[in-house]
Amino acid sequence: MQVSGRLMSLGDLHASPAGVEHRDIILEHRSLQSDQEGSREVRFSLRVRLAGHELNALLTGVQAGERLQVTGYLGRNNHRDEQVVLHARTIDRMNQEQ
């Protein structure tokens, strides 16, 4: 799954008991989509989970409002919480004019 949007918040960096770095970010997505009834504006906020040093290092210097494109998979927040989060596999900074 691929989602683009503006970075709304950047969570604190934490380490798991196994030493894996992780943090959550919130992306706000806005787009215009076509369906049988015409065009529709789509807007939503999505929690994105980044795990591992490499992914988290890509956010160095990123500030709220910057556009990002994230590829990953949807999954539960954790084994006790059924909230859906996007578990990132790749993250790219996008040109700010897009």
PyMOL commands that set and color helices and strands:
alter all, ss='L'
color gray80, all
select helices_A, chain A and resi 53-57
alter helices_A, ss='H'
color red, helices_A
select strands_A, chain A and resi 2-10+14-15+21-35+38-51+67-78+81-93
alter strands_A, ss='S'
color yellow, strands_A
deselect
rebuild
show_as cartoon
